[in-house]
Amino acid sequence: MSPSAQPDQPRPTSPGGTAGQKRRKTGDANPARPVDPALAEVKFLTVAEVASVMRVSKMTVYRMVHGGDLPAVRVGRSFRVPEKAVHDYLRAAFIEAG
């Protein structure tokens, strides 16, 4: 066994957590900043939820977002689409058949 790997001693941990875990900030980034009432009422959908509503694949929704056809907000590594944007898109895409 190598001298650095001793089974009787625990692995070192970072302050406030265990080894290998990232610490997350708590609280609001700017608690004094007022919330816009219009934004408080916006309901966001995940890409999977949008795909379900539109009856298309998630890849199709990603293409629409990246192509600029459907507005979205990036949250971390994922996208959130305003529910109203989905309904507006569907209303605009609706066609009357013959």
Secondary structure, DSSP 8 states (H G I E B T S, - for coil): --TT--TTS-----TTS-TT------S-S-TTS---HHHHT--EEEHHHHHHHHTS-HHHHHHHHHTTSS--EEETTEEEEEHHHHHHHHHHH-----
